[in-house]
Amino acid sequence: MTELRRIREARGLCLAELAFRLNVSDGNLSKVERGWRKLPEGARKKAAELFDVEEAELFSEDGFAK
């Protein structure tokens, strides 16, 4: 399980709600959480701000979720 998914679930957000807040599709966010796709840079920054963590806690340097 990625840190992004762990935090999302701990905060009680469903996948669709987070996808909406990050302005990405549910399907793409699901693939990001499974490590199959990178999240766009702007959405990575927005996710870090939303969860009040450093971007590096959620994503590796290549943009994939940790």
Z-matrix of the N, CA and C atoms (Angstrom, degrees):
N
C 1 1.446
C 2 1.530 1 108.33
N 3 1.324 2 115.69 1 133.96
C 4 1.460 3 119.14 2 179.44
C 5 1.525 4 110.52 3 -77.54
N 6 1.316 5 114.76 4 159.59
C 7 1.466 6 120.66 5 178.00
C 8 1.529 7 110.04 6 -63.24
N 9 1.315 8 116.93 7 -36.17
C 10 1.466 9 121.24 8 178.22
C 11 1.529 10 110.04 9 -58.67
N 12 1.303 11 117.40 10 -48.09
C 13 1.463 12 120.88 11 -179.75
C 14 1.528 13 110.88 12 -67.03
N 15 1.326 14 116.54 13 -42.25
C 16 1.458 15 119.82 14 -179.26
C 17 1.525 16 110.75 15 -58.94
N 18 1.325 17 116.71 16 -47.15
C 19 1.461 18 120.33 17 -179.75
C 20 1.523 19 110.74 18 -67.24
N 21 1.331 20 116.75 19 -42.18
C 22 1.467 21 119.64 20 178.78
C 23 1.517 22 111.09 21 -56.56
N 24 1.319 23 116.28 22 -47.70
C 25 1.464 24 120.30 23 -179.36
C 26 1.525 25 111.66 24 -67.47
N 27 1.332 26 116.92 25 -38.23
C 28 1.463 27 120.54 26 179.21
C 29 1.529 28 111.01 27 -63.90
N 30 1.325 29 116.62 28 -31.10
C 31 1.468 30 121.16 29 179.09
C 32 1.523 31 112.41 30 -85.98
N 33 1.323 32 116.31 31 -2.10
C 34 1.460 33 120.42 32 177.14
C 35 1.522 34 114.76 33 77.12
N 36 1.331 35 116.93 34 21.71
C 37 1.462 36 120.21 35 178.57
C 38 1.517 37 110.12 36 -93.94
N 39 1.316 38 116.59 37 135.17
C 40 1.460 39 119.30 38 173.59
C 41 1.531 40 107.84 39 -81.27
N 42 1.307 41 115.91 40 162.70
C 43 1.452 42 122.01 41 -178.48
C 44 1.529 43 110.73 42 -57.06
N 45 1.323 44 117.37 43 -44.47
C 46 1.468 45 121.52 44 -177.78
C 47 1.524 46 111.68 45 -62.52
N 48 1.330 47 117.63 46 -38.61
C 49 1.465 48 120.90 47 -179.80
C 50 1.527 49 110.90 48 -66.40
N 51 1.323 50 116.59 49 -44.98
C 52 1.460 51 118.97 50 178.97
C 53 1.523 52 110.13 51 -65.85
N 54 1.311 53 117.65 52 -41.50
C 55 1.465 54 120.92 53 178.35
C 56 1.528 55 110.03 54 -58.09
N 57 1.319 56 116.91 55 -43.55
C 58 1.458 57 121.25 56 178.26
C 59 1.528 58 110.91 57 -60.69
N 60 1.318 59 116.45 58 -45.98
C 61 1.470 60 120.79 59 -178.79
C 62 1.521 61 112.46 60 -65.49
N 63 1.333 62 116.08 61 -29.13
C 64 1.464 63 120.32 62 -179.54
C 65 1.525 64 112.40 63 -93.79
N 66 1.333 65 115.99 64 -3.81
C 67 1.462 66 122.25 65 -180.00
C 68 1.533 67 112.32 66 61.29
N 69 1.343 68 114.98 67 44.06
C 70 1.465 69 121.79 68 174.06
C 71 1.527 70 107.43 69 -130.53
N 72 1.315 71 117.23 70 164.35
C 73 1.456 72 119.78 71 179.34
C 74 1.528 73 110.81 72 -77.00
N 75 1.327 74 115.61 73 156.06
C 76 1.474 75 120.50 74 177.59
C 77 1.532 76 110.02 75 -58.73
N 78 1.335 77 115.16 76 -43.31
C 79 1.463 78 119.87 77 -178.10
C 80 1.515 79 112.44 78 -61.27
N 81 1.332 80 116.42 79 -42.61
C 82 1.463 81 119.62 80 178.65
C 83 1.520 82 111.24 81 -66.66
N 84 1.330 83 117.19 82 -41.89
C 85 1.464 84 119.50 83 179.32
C 86 1.526 85 110.66 84 -64.24
N 87 1.307 86 116.84 85 -38.12
C 88 1.467 87 120.40 86 177.02
C 89 1.525 88 110.41 87 -60.07
N 90 1.317 89 116.86 88 -42.93
C 91 1.467 90 120.79 89 178.54
C 92 1.526 91 111.37 90 -66.57
N 93 1.319 92 116.73 91 -36.06
C 94 1.469 93 120.89 92 176.45
C 95 1.525 94 109.41 93 -62.66
N 96 1.334 95 116.38 94 -46.86
C 97 1.470 96 120.16 95 -178.74
C 98 1.528 97 112.50 96 -64.89
N 99 1.323 98 117.57 97 -23.78
C 100 1.468 99 121.03 98 177.32
C 101 1.526 100 112.55 99 -93.13
N 102 1.345 101 116.54 100 0.33
C 103 1.455 102 120.28 101 177.58
C 104 1.510 103 114.31 102 80.82
N 105 1.318 104 117.98 103 17.27
C 106 1.464 105 121.85 104 -177.82
C 107 1.521 106 113.12 105 -94.50
N 108 1.327 107 116.82 106 -16.11
C 109 1.459 108 120.62 107 -175.03
C 110 1.521 109 109.27 108 -147.73
N 111 1.330 110 115.51 109 153.03
C 112 1.464 111 121.35 110 175.84
C 113 1.527 112 108.77 111 -87.80
N 114 1.310 113 115.57 112 147.86
C 115 1.456 114 121.52 113 172.85
C 116 1.530 115 107.27 114 -89.14
N 117 1.327 116 118.59 115 137.48
C 118 1.472 117 119.45 116 178.19
C 119 1.535 118 111.39 117 -55.52
N 120 1.318 119 116.00 118 150.65
C 121 1.463 120 121.53 119 -174.43
C 122 1.528 121 112.91 120 -54.46
N 123 1.315 122 117.36 121 -45.01
C 124 1.462 123 120.37 122 -179.70
C 125 1.519 124 112.21 123 -62.04
N 126 1.326 125 116.14 124 -38.43
C 127 1.466 126 120.76 125 179.26
C 128 1.524 127 110.57 126 -70.85
N 129 1.333 128 117.49 127 -33.80
C 130 1.471 129 120.36 128 176.81
C 131 1.522 130 110.08 129 -63.13
N 132 1.320 131 116.26 130 -44.66
C 133 1.470 132 120.31 131 179.02
C 134 1.525 133 110.74 132 -63.97
N 135 1.314 134 115.83 133 -41.69
C 136 1.467 135 120.53 134 -179.26
C 137 1.532 136 110.56 135 -64.45
N 138 1.336 137 117.42 136 -40.17
C 139 1.461 138 121.43 137 178.64
C 140 1.522 139 110.46 138 -62.88
N 141 1.319 140 116.77 139 -44.04
C 142 1.464 141 120.54 140 179.47
C 143 1.525 142 110.68 141 -62.35
N 144 1.319 143 117.12 142 -42.16
C 145 1.462 144 120.73 143 178.24
C 146 1.527 145 110.95 144 -65.04
N 147 1.318 146 116.45 145 -43.98
C 148 1.463 147 121.47 146 -179.17
C 149 1.532 148 111.49 147 -59.44
N 150 1.332 149 116.13 148 -41.28
C 151 1.461 150 120.72 149 -177.89
C 152 1.534 151 112.66 150 -92.64
N 153 1.329 152 116.79 151 0.02
C 154 1.463 153 122.85 152 178.49
C 155 1.530 154 111.63 153 55.59
N 156 1.336 155 115.25 154 49.72
C 157 1.460 156 122.67 155 176.47
C 158 1.523 157 108.25 156 -134.13
N 159 1.309 158 115.92 157 166.26
C 160 1.462 159 120.52 158 174.73
C 161 1.525 160 108.60 159 -73.61
N 162 1.317 161 115.44 160 144.90
C 163 1.465 162 120.35 161 179.32
C 164 1.534 163 110.90 162 -56.72
N 165 1.326 164 116.69 163 -35.91
C 166 1.466 165 121.23 164 -179.00
C 167 1.527 166 112.78 165 -65.84
N 168 1.322 167 118.24 166 -19.72
C 169 1.468 168 120.75 167 176.23
C 170 1.522 169 110.99 168 -72.29
N 171 1.324 170 116.67 169 -27.39
C 172 1.464 171 121.39 170 -176.12
C 173 1.522 172 113.57 171 -100.48
N 174 1.340 173 116.58 172 -31.71
C 175 1.464 174 120.30 173 -170.98
C 176 1.521 175 111.62 174 -132.66
N 177 1.327 176 115.45 175 144.36
C 178 1.457 177 120.67 176 175.49
C 179 1.527 178 108.80 177 -78.96
N 180 1.318 179 116.43 178 173.21
C 181 1.466 180 120.76 179 -178.04
C 182 1.524 181 112.39 180 -61.29
N 183 1.327 182 117.31 181 -29.08
C 184 1.465 183 119.92 182 -179.67
C 185 1.527 184 113.14 183 -83.44
N 186 1.341 185 117.99 184 1.27
C 187 1.454 186 122.01 185 174.57
C 188 1.517 187 116.12 186 95.79
N 189 1.331 188 117.21 187 -3.55
C 190 1.462 189 120.04 188 178.52
C 191 1.526 190 110.83 189 -83.96
N 192 1.312 191 116.68 190 148.34
C 193 1.450 192 121.18 191 177.85
C 194 1.516 193 109.82 192 -66.13
N 195 1.335 194 115.55 193 140.83
C 196 1.473 195 121.49 194 178.01
C 197 1.502 196 109.91 195 -81.66
